[in-house]
Amino acid sequence: MTEEMGKNSLHDIEPDFMFDGGDLDCGSGLSLLIRENMLKVPVGGVMEMRSRDATVKDDLPPWCRLASHQYLGHKEGDEYTRYFIRRGQARVESETAVSDEEALEKDKQKAREYEWRVRTRSTGHQKSTVYCRNFSWNIGQPISFEEKDEYPCSIEAFLGALGGDLASGFATECSREGLDIDDIEVTVRGKLINVLAHVGVEEGDPSFSSIGVKCFASTMDDESKVRKVWEQTVQRSPLAATLSKSLQLNIKLMVV
């Protein structure tokens, strides 16, 4: 049997199990979800995965070969692509062969131990450049009271990271739940306990006293479902979870 079946053959497939990967790509947790959900399918059975990420088309076939599963092909839908995978059996010719359960646990352990790294250099007057992976961006001074600057200050970058974490995470969770969200916008405001302590004018605590987050979501879908997904997004946010342990973090969702 060829790795990818003909398009007509795909119409005859009745999957044993289906799950929605939303807009996750293989590098942001999708491969872990595939492994975990594949355990719900008997060996030789077929799993359907739905995805809205374009890179999956290139990444999924080689991943299936490495994981000893058979990639059957995909069908384009109106809002997502349907991928079909036949569950294989772990290769036994090698003494190092592992079961699907063992492979999943190894992937989970790698994820638990993963460490993100950035490198930052002072690259000019009131300017630092941050480098990570294939990205770099500039940040200005720690704080700024000006209306305009050449670069965002560190506090703005910090608050922007929280907003980005929640906005992207919410969009992904809505996608996985099949919720149609027209627009997502997150505003973040932060106040320091004593900004003058940072400047050096006074002694005191320069840390944040409170951070307020408002998410505006435009949708015609069931509001109760949207709110449930938002709560789940906040609970799963690394930045929100960390900040909530040390300061007053006020988070609201406005459905419009």
C-alpha positions in Angstrom: 0.0 0.0 0.0 1.4 3.4 -0.9 2.0 6.0 1.9 -0.7 8.3 0.6 -3.9 6.9 -0.7 -5.8 8.2 -3.7 -8.2 11.1 -3.1 -11.2 8.9 -4.0 -10.1 6.2 -1.4 -10.1 8.9 1.3 -13.9 9.3 0.9 -14.4 5.7 2.0 -12.4 6.0 5.2 -14.4 5.8 8.5 -12.0 7.0 11.2 -12.0 5.2 14.5 -11.3 8.4 16.3 -11.1 12.1 15.5 -9.5 15.1 17.2 -9.1 18.8 16.3 -5.6 20.2 16.4 -6.8 23.8 15.8 -4.1 26.0 14.5 -1.2 24.4 16.3 1.8 23.4 14.3 4.0 20.4 15.0 6.5 22.6 16.9 4.0 24.0 19.3 2.6 20.8 20.8 0.6 19.2 18.0 2.9 16.2 17.7 2.4 15.5 21.4 -1.4 15.7 20.9 -1.2 13.3 17.9 0.8 10.8 20.0 -1.6 11.0 22.9 -4.8 10.7 20.8 -3.3 7.9 18.7 -3.4 5.7 21.8 -7.2 5.9 21.6 -7.0 4.1 18.2 -6.4 0.3 17.9 -3.3 -0.8 15.9 -4.4 -0.8 12.3 -7.2 1.7 13.0 -7.4 5.2 11.5 -7.3 8.5 13.2 -8.6 11.7 11.6 -6.9 14.9 12.7 -8.3 18.3 11.7 -5.9 21.2 11.4 -5.9 24.8 10.3 -2.2 25.2 10.1 -0.6 25.1 6.6 2.7 23.7 7.7 1.2 20.4 8.9 1.0 19.3 5.2 4.8 19.2 5.0 5.6 18.1 8.6 3.1 15.3 9.2 4.2 12.7 6.6 7.8 12.5 7.8 6.7 12.5 11.4 4.4 9.5 10.7 7.3 7.6 9.1 9.5 8.2 12.2 6.7 7.2 14.5 5.9 4.0 12.5 2.4 5.2 11.5 1.0 5.3 8.0 0.1 8.7 6.5 -2.9 8.1 4.3 -3.4 11.6 3.0 -5.5 14.7 3.5 -8.8 16.3 2.3 -9.4 20.0 2.1 -12.4 21.4 3.9 -13.9 24.8 4.0 -12.4 25.8 7.4 -9.8 23.1 8.0 -7.8 20.2 6.5 -8.6 16.6 7.4 -5.6 14.4 7.8 -5.8 10.6 8.0 -3.3 8.4 9.8 -3.3 4.7 10.2 -1.8 3.5 13.6 1.2 1.3 13.1 3.1 -0.9 15.4 6.5 -0.1 16.9 9.3 -1.6 14.9 10.7 -4.7 16.6 13.9 -5.2 14.5 15.8 -2.9 16.8 16.6 -3.5 20.4 15.9 0.2 21.1 12.4 0.0 19.7 9.8 1.6 22.1 6.0 1.3 22.4 3.7 4.2 21.5 3.2 4.7 25.2 6.9 4.9 25.9 7.5 7.3 22.9 4.7 9.6 24.3 6.3 9.6 27.7 9.7 10.4 26.3 8.2 13.3 24.3 6.5 14.6 27.4 9.7 14.4 29.4 11.5 16.4 26.8 8.8 19.0 26.8 9.0 19.2 30.6 12.7 19.7 30.6 12.8 22.2 27.7 14.5 25.5 28.4 13.9 28.7 26.4 16.9 30.9 25.8 17.4 34.5 24.7 20.5 36.6 24.4 20.5 40.4 24.9 23.2 42.9 24.1 23.4 46.6 24.6 23.6 47.9 21.0 23.3 51.6 21.3 22.1 54.6 23.4 19.0 53.5 25.3 18.8 50.4 23.1 19.3 46.7 23.6 18.8 43.9 21.0 17.3 40.6 21.9 18.3 37.5 20.0 16.5 34.1 20.0 16.3 31.3 17.5 16.0 33.1 14.1 14.6 36.3 15.6 15.9 39.6 16.9 14.2 42.7 18.1 15.1 46.0 19.8 14.1 47.3 23.2 14.6 50.8 24.5 15.1 51.9 28.1 13.4 50.1 31.0 10.7 52.8 31.4 9.6 55.8 29.3 7.1 58.6 29.9 7.4 59.9 26.3 4.6 59.8 23.8 7.0 58.6 21.1 10.2 56.6 21.2 12.3 54.7 18.6 11.9 51.5 20.5 9.4 50.1 23.0 10.5 50.2 26.6 11.1 47.1 28.6 7.8 47.5 30.5 5.9 47.7 27.3 7.6 44.6 25.9 6.7 42.8 29.1 3.1 43.8 29.0 3.0 43.1 25.3 4.3 39.5 25.9 1.4 38.9 28.3 -1.1 40.3 25.8 0.4 38.2 23.0 0.4 35.1 25.1 -3.3 35.4 25.9 -4.4 36.6 22.4 -2.6 33.8 20.5 -3.5 31.2 23.1 -7.2 32.2 23.0 -7.3 32.1 19.2 -5.7 28.6 19.3 -8.1 27.3 21.9 -11.1 28.7 20.0 -9.9 27.1 16.8 -9.6 23.7 18.5 -13.1 24.0 19.9 -14.5 25.0 16.6 -15.6 28.5 17.7 -15.8 31.2 15.1 -14.1 34.3 16.5 -14.1 37.3 14.1 -11.7 39.4 16.0 -9.6 39.2 19.3 -8.0 42.2 20.8 -6.3 42.3 24.2 -5.4 45.5 26.1 -3.0 45.4 29.1 -2.3 48.1 31.6 0.2 48.1 34.4 1.1 50.2 37.4 4.3 50.2 39.4 4.4 50.4 43.2 6.9 53.2 43.1 8.4 54.2 39.7 10.7 56.7 41.4 12.5 53.9 43.0 13.6 52.7 39.6 14.7 56.2 38.6 16.7 56.5 41.8 14.9 59.5 43.2 13.4 57.6 46.1 14.0 54.4 48.0 11.2 51.9 47.5 9.7 49.0 45.6 9.9 49.4 41.8 7.8 46.2 41.1 4.3 46.1 39.5 1.5 46.7 41.9 -1.2 45.6 39.5 -1.8 44.5 35.9 -5.2 44.7 34.2 -6.1 42.7 31.1 -9.2 43.1 29.0 -9.9 40.8 26.0 -12.4 41.9 23.5 -13.8 39.0 21.4 -16.2 39.5 18.5 -18.2 36.4 17.8 -21.8 35.1 17.1 -21.1 31.8 18.8 -22.4 30.6 22.2 -21.1 33.1 24.7 -20.9 30.6 27.5 -18.7 28.3 25.4 -16.5 31.3 24.5 -16.1 32.3 28.1 -15.2 28.7 29.1 -12.5 28.6 26.5 -11.2 32.0 27.7 -11.0 30.7 31.3 -9.1 27.7 30.1 -6.7 29.9 28.1 -5.9 32.0 31.2 -5.4 28.9 33.3 -2.9 27.5 30.7 -1.0 30.8 30.2 2.5 30.5 31.6 2.8 34.3 32.0 -0.6 34.8 33.6 -0.1 31.9 36.0 3.3 33.3 37.0 2.1 36.8 37.5 -1.0 35.9 39.5 1.3 34.4 42.2 3.0 37.7 42.8 0.6 40.6 42.1 -3.0 41.7 41.6 -3.9 40.4 38.1 -7.3 41.5 36.9 -8.4 39.7 33.8 -11.8 40.3 32.0 -13.4 39.1 28.8 -15.8 41.3 26.8 -17.8 39.5 24.2 -19.1 41.9 21.6 
